[in-house]
Amino acid sequence: MSMQFNRRKFLVYGSAALGSSILLKSCASDTDTADTAADDTATADAGADAPAASGDTIKVGILHSLSGTMSISETTVVDAEKLAIKEINEAGGVLGMQIEAVVEDGASDWPTFAEKATKLIDQDQVATVFGCWTSASRKAVLPVFESKNHMLWYPVQYEGQECSRNIFYTGAAPNQQIEPAVDWLLENKGTQFFLVGSDYVFPRTANTIIKEQLAANGGETVGEDYLPLGSTEVTPIISKIRAALPDGGVIFNSLNGDSNVAFFKQLQGAGLTPDMYPVMSVSVAEEEVRQIGTEFLVGHYAAWNYFQTVETPENEEWVANFKAEYGDDRVTNDPMEAAYIMVYLWKQAVEAAGTTELEAVRAAAIGQEFAAPEGLVTMNVNHHISKTVRIGQVRDDGMFDIVSSTDGPVDPLPWNQYVPETQGLACDWTDPEKGEQFPMEGA
């Protein structure tokens, strides 16, 4: 039986103006990436003017890690994007043309992501790029897309604190995943939290938000530790958790990639079981459960907008089609679903614009709705989508029982309202006087 978020929490997450967010430029990009983007200034307008459609085809780029530590998660996202492209092509394509995917491997290496993004835009002359998983990879390619005025569709939940004119975000903003997960834990699992994450921008920013949220709502951060991305040296962290929470408590997990395999196996081996040490993950979904081993995750939790167990006609059809394409043993998950639907949202925007020209597509994308497997989604003026928030608990078959859900889609707040520096700020790409940041009315 699902436990619903109460009405007050729903209003907190969803009551702000559509698309509210601001843009504070990140300084986290690799220096070499920034230099590369600067060298490309002379071709900055090439993305908008280059022929993306030729003859009977439209080229699009797919840019994810097919090798390295992040391949455990990203290869399945590519499968979802390819399935959407296949379905669209079989239904007649876009503007009467077939989509041709150019696939590149970011190799879990952020400068490589920037190099491949440049290639897709300049050499392959794609109409758009679907790509990235980690915020480190997105931050690495952001200067490329902004300097060339091109377009990236990004499918993964993230830390927010960004609102780029050149990116459309179809994963969750913090108020659509992290914040409601923390509130649910405070109400149901305890007030003492130990924060565990990979050592890069997403986990560190997410934990900054969580610490502010806990301080504002009577919770306590008893510890915080990080692992280099891909590291399996988790024993010291588990020892710190035991010392900080001798009688049990909440573990909030933002580890990514292969680190989760070692973490959950050693957590169980140390006797830190979910009845006393419930783990809430924001980067572990059905595919990761399958690869880590269900026996190590049963009873733990994850916060997403989509689970394979969502009961909608669209999800039933999508799961069946995905399994028919890739095998009955395969599973779907939230980032895959967000990747799948972003291809369709781009298609709808192109058809509404009547062209692949970037400025026209960018304008037409705002307001697009799609009956997604997770439920209805809508592209907001801040280039993020409204999404339903769900919390699931891992069960014996590797699927998730949905234990909590909002009553409907929650509007995105990419810029955080708990962090003092960004409170009261928003983003609106339909109004040139507002653009990347402006103060919300009444803030």
C-alpha positions in Angstrom: 0.0 0.0 0.0 1.5 3.3 -1.1 2.0 6.0 1.5 1.2 9.3 -0.1 3.2 12.5 0.5 1.1 14.9 2.5 -0.5 17.9 0.9 1.9 20.4 2.5 5.0 18.6 1.1 3.4 18.4 -2.3 2.8 22.2 -2.3 6.3 22.9 -1.2 7.7 20.8 -4.1 5.3 22.0 -6.8 3.9 25.4 -6.0 6.7 27.6 -7.4 6.2 29.2 -10.8 6.6 27.0 -13.8 10.3 26.6 -14.7 11.7 28.4 -11.7 15.5 28.2 -11.6 18.5 30.3 -12.1 21.9 29.9 -13.7 25.1 30.2 -11.6 27.9 29.4 -13.9 30.0 26.4 -12.8 33.7 26.6 -12.5 33.9 22.8 -12.3 34.7 22.3 -16.0 38.1 20.9 -16.9 40.6 23.6 -17.9 41.5 21.7 -21.1 37.8 21.5 -21.9 37.4 25.2 -21.4 40.4 25.9 -23.6 39.0 23.6 -26.3 35.7 25.5 -26.2 37.5 28.8 -26.4 39.5 27.6 -29.5 36.2 26.9 -31.1 34.8 30.4 -30.8 35.3 31.1 -34.4 32.8 28.3 -35.2 30.4 29.2 -32.5 27.4 29.7 -34.8 28.2 26.5 -36.8 25.8 24.4 -34.7 22.8 26.7 -35.6 23.6 26.9 -39.3 25.1 23.5 -40.1 22.9 21.2 -42.2 21.5 18.7 -39.7 19.1 17.2 -42.2 20.2 15.9 -45.6 18.3 13.9 -48.1 16.1 11.4 -46.3 17.9 11.4 -43.0 18.4 13.5 -39.9 21.5 12.9 -37.9 21.5 12.9 -34.1 24.3 12.2 -31.7 24.3 9.7 -28.8 27.1 10.3 -26.3 27.4 8.1 -23.3 30.0 5.9 -21.5 30.1 2.6 -23.3 33.3 1.7 -21.4 34.8 2.5 -18.0 33.2 2.7 -14.5 30.0 4.4 -15.7 29.2 1.8 -18.4 27.3 -0.2 -15.8 24.6 2.4 -16.0 25.0 4.2 -19.4 24.9 1.4 -21.9 21.3 0.7 -21.0 20.5 4.4 -21.6 21.8 4.0 -25.1 19.6 1.0 -25.6 16.5 3.1 -24.6 17.5 5.9 -26.9 18.0 3.5 -29.8 14.6 1.9 -29.2 12.9 5.3 -29.3 14.7 6.1 -32.6 13.7 2.7 -34.1 10.1 3.2 -33.1 10.0 6.7 -34.6 11.6 5.6 -37.8 9.1 2.7 -38.1 6.3 5.2 -37.7 7.5 7.3 -40.5 10.4 9.3 -39.0 10.5 13.0 -38.3 9.3 15.5 -41.0 9.2 12.5 -43.3 12.9 11.7 -42.7 14.6 8.8 -40.9 16.7 9.4 -37.9 20.3 8.3 -38.2 22.1 7.9 -34.8 25.9 8.6 -34.6 27.0 6.9 -31.4 30.1 8.0 -29.5 31.8 6.6 -26.3 32.6 9.1 -23.6 34.6 6.3 -21.9 33.8 7.6 -18.4 36.4 10.3 -19.1 35.2 13.9 -18.9 37.7 15.5 -21.5 36.7 12.7 -23.9 33.1 13.7 -23.5 34.0 17.2 -24.6 36.1 16.0 -27.5 33.3 13.7 -28.7 30.7 16.5 -28.4 32.8 18.7 -30.6 33.1 16.0 -33.2 29.4 15.3 -33.2 28.6 19.0 -33.8 31.4 20.0 -36.2 32.2 16.8 -38.1 29.0 14.9 -38.0 26.8 18.0 -38.0 24.1 16.4 -35.9 20.7 18.1 -35.3 21.0 17.5 -31.5 22.8 15.3 -29.0 21.3 12.9 -26.5 23.9 12.3 -23.8 25.9 12.2 -20.6 25.1 10.7 -17.2 27.3 12.2 -14.5 27.3 15.9 -13.8 31.0 15.9 -14.4 30.5 14.8 -18.0 27.7 17.3 -18.4 29.8 20.1 -17.0 32.6 19.1 -19.4 30.4 19.4 -22.5 28.5 22.4 -21.4 31.1 24.9 -22.7 31.1 23.1 -26.0 27.3 23.4 -26.5 27.2 27.0 -25.3 30.1 28.2 -27.4 28.6 26.5 -30.5 25.0 27.4 -29.6 24.0 23.8 -30.0 21.6 21.5 -28.1 22.0 18.7 -25.6 19.2 16.5 -24.1 20.3 15.2 -20.7 18.3 12.3 -19.2 19.6 11.8 -15.6 18.5 13.2 -12.2 21.1 15.7 -11.0 22.0 18.3 -8.4 20.4 21.3 -10.0 22.1 24.6 -9.7 22.2 25.0 -13.5 19.8 26.2 -16.1 21.4 26.3 -19.5 19.7 27.6 -22.7 21.5 24.9 -24.6 20.4 21.9 -22.5 17.0 20.2 -22.0 16.9 18.2 -18.8 14.5 15.2 -18.6 15.8 13.8 -15.3 14.8 15.1 -11.9 15.8 18.4 -10.3 16.5 18.1 -6.5 12.9 19.1 -5.5 11.7 16.1 -7.6 13.9 13.5 -6.0 16.5 14.4 -3.3 14.3 16.7 -1.2 11.2 14.6 -1.1 13.4 11.5 -0.3 14.9 13.4 2.7 11.5 14.4 4.0 10.1 10.9 3.6 13.1 9.5 5.6 12.7 12.1 8.3 9.0 11.1 8.7 9.5 7.4 8.5 13.1 6.3 9.2 14.9 8.6 11.6 16.6 12.0 12.0 20.3 11.0 12.0 21.9 10.8 8.5 25.3 9.7 7.2 26.0 11.0 3.7 28.0 8.8 1.3 28.9 9.9 -2.3 31.3 9.7 -5.2 33.7 12.6 -5.2 32.5 14.9 -7.9 30.0 17.7 -8.4 26.6 15.8 -8.1 27.1 14.1 -4.8 28.9 17.1 -3.2 26.2 19.6 -4.3 23.4 17.1 -3.4 24.8 16.7 0.1 25.1 20.5 0.5 21.4 20.6 -0.2 20.6 17.7 2.2 22.6 19.3 5.0 20.7 22.6 4.7 17.4 20.7 4.5 18.1 18.6 7.6 19.2 21.7 9.5 15.9 23.4 8.6 13.7 20.4 9.5 15.1 19.0 12.7 17.5 16.4 11.2 21.2 15.9 11.9 24.1 15.1 9.6 26.3 12.8 11.7 28.9 12.1 9.0 29.8 12.7 5.4 32.4 10.8 3.2 33.3 10.4 -0.4 35.0 7.9 -2.7 36.8 8.7 -6.0 34.5 7.7 -8.9 35.1 4.0 -9.6 36.9 3.3 -6.3 35.9 0.1 -4.4 37.8 1.0 -1.2 34.6 1.2 0.9 35.8 -0.4 4.2 36.9 2.9 5.8 33.5 4.5 5.0 31.6 1.5 6.5 33.7 1.8 9.6 32.9 5.5 9.9 29.2 4.8 9.5 29.2 2.2 12.3 31.1 4.7 14.6 28.8 7.6 13.8 25.6 5.5 14.0 26.2 2.8 16.6 22.5 2.3 17.2 21.5 2.6 13.5 20.4 5.4 11.3 19.8 6.6 7.8 22.5 6.3 5.1 21.9 8.6 2.1 23.8 7.2 -0.9 24.9 9.2 -3.9 27.6 6.8 -5.1 27.7 6.2 -8.8 29.0 3.4 -11.0 31.0 0.4 -9.8 31.5 1.8 -6.3 27.9 0.7 -5.5 28.8 -3.0 -6.0 31.5 -3.0 -3.4 29.5 -0.7 -1.0 26.4 -2.8 -0.8 28.2 -6.1 -0.6 30.5 -4.9 2.2 27.6 -3.1 4.0 25.8 -6.4 4.3 29.0 -8.2 5.2 29.5 -5.8 8.1 26.0 -6.6 9.4 24.6 -3.1 8.6 21.2 -4.4 7.5 18.2 -2.3 6.2 16.1 -2.7 9.3 18.7 -0.7 11.3 20.6 1.1 8.5 18.2 1.8 5.7 20.0 3.1 2.6 18.3 5.7 0.4 20.0 5.7 -3.1 19.5 8.3 -5.8 21.7 6.6 -8.5 20.7 2.9 -8.0 17.8 1.6 -10.0 16.6 -1.7 -11.4 19.6 -2.2 -13.7 22.1 -1.5 -10.9 20.2 -3.9 -8.6 20.4 -6.6 -11.2 24.2 -6.1 -11.6 25.1 -5.6 -7.9 22.9 -8.6 -6.8 19.4 -8.4 -5.5 20.4 -10.2 -2.3 22.5 -7.3 -1.3 19.8 -4.7 -1.8 16.5 -6.2 -0.6 14.9 -3.8 1.9 16.8 -0.7 0.9 15.3 2.2 -0.9 15.6 4.5 -3.9 14.0 7.7 -4.9 13.1 8.2 -8.6 10.3 9.4 -10.8 9.9 6.0 -12.6 10.1 2.4 -11.6 9.4 -0.6 -13.8 6.5 -1.4 -11.5 4.6 1.9 -12.3 1.1 1.0 -13.3 0.3 2.9 -16.4 -0.8 1.6 -19.8 2.1 3.4 -21.4 4.6 1.7 -19.0 3.1 -1.7 -19.7 3.6 -1.2 -23.4 7.1 0.2 -23.1 8.3 -2.6 -20.9 6.9 -5.1 -23.3 8.5 -3.4 -26.3 11.9 -3.1 -24.5 11.9 -6.7 -23.5 10.9 -7.7 -27.1 13.8 -5.8 -28.5 16.5 -6.7 -26.0 15.4 -9.8 -24.1 13.0 -11.0 -21.4 15.8 -10.8 -18.8 16.3 -7.1 -19.3 14.8 -4.4 -17.0 13.9 -0.8 -17.4 14.7 2.1 -15.0 14.3 5.8 -14.5 17.3 7.1 -16.5 16.4 4.8 -19.3 12.8 6.0 -19.3 14.0 9.7 -19.2 16.3 9.0 -22.1 13.5 7.3 -24.1 11.0 10.1 -23.6 13.5 12.8 -24.4 13.9 11.5 -27.9 10.1 11.7 -28.4 10.0 15.3 -26.9 12.7 16.3 -29.3 10.7 14.7 -32.2 7.6 16.6 -31.2 9.5 19.9 -31.0 11.0 19.4 -34.4 7.6 18.6 -35.9 6.0 21.6 -34.1 8.8 23.8 -35.5 8.6 22.3 -39.0 12.4 22.3 -39.1 15.5 21.0 -37.4 16.9 24.6 -37.1 18.0 24.9 -33.5 16.4 28.2 -32.5 13.0 27.1 -33.8 13.3 23.7 -32.1 14.4 25.3 -28.8 11.3 27.5 -28.8 8.9 24.7 -29.8 10.2 22.3 -27.1 8.8 24.5 -24.3 5.3 23.3 -23.4 5.6 19.9 -25.1 3.7 17.2 -23.3 4.2 13.5 -23.5 2.3 10.5 -22.1 5.4 8.9 -20.7 5.6 5.5 -18.9 6.0 7.4 -15.6 2.9 9.5 -16.4 2.3 12.8 -18.1 5.4 15.0 -18.4 5.6 18.6 -19.6 8.6 20.7 -20.7 8.8 23.9 -18.6 10.2 27.3 -19.4 13.4 26.4 -17.5 14.1 23.5 -19.9 13.2 20.9 -17.2 10.1 18.7 -17.0 7.3 18.3 -14.5 7.5 14.8 -13.0 5.8 12.6 -10.4 8.0 11.8 -7.4 8.2 8.1 -6.2 10.1 6.2 -3.5 10.6 2.5 -3.9 11.8 -0.4 -1.7 13.8 -3.2 -3.3 12.0 -6.5 -3.1 13.1 -10.1 -3.6 12.7 -10.1 -7.4 14.9 -7.0 -7.9 11.9 -4.8 -8.6 10.7 -1.9 -6.4 7.6 -1.7 -4.3 6.4 1.9 -4.6 6.0 3.0 -1.0 5.3 6.7 -1.6 4.2 8.9 -4.5 3.0 12.4 -5.1 -0.5 12.8 -6.4 0.8 14.1 -9.7 3.6 15.8 -11.5 5.8 18.2 -9.5 7.1 21.3 -11.2 10.9 21.5 -11.4 13.0 23.9 -9.3 16.5 23.5 -10.7 17.9 26.2 -8.4 17.7 25.2 -4.8 15.4 26.9 -2.3 17.3 25.5 0.7 20.7 26.8 -0.3 20.9 30.5 0.8 22.7 31.7 -2.3 20.0 30.5 -4.6 16.8 31.0 -2.6 14.2 33.0 -4.5 15.8 32.8 -7.9 14.3 31.4 -11.1 14.9 30.9 -14.8 12.7 31.5 -17.8 14.0 31.0 -21.3 10.8 32.4 -22.9 11.4 35.9 -21.6 14.7 37.7 -22.6 14.3 40.0 -19.6 14.4 37.0 -17.2 16.5 34.4 -19.0 18.9 32.4 -16.9 18.2 34.1 -13.6 15.7 36.5 -12.0 14.0 36.9 -8.6 10.7 35.1 -8.2 7.8 37.4 -7.3 7.5 37.7 -3.6 10.9 36.2 -2.9 
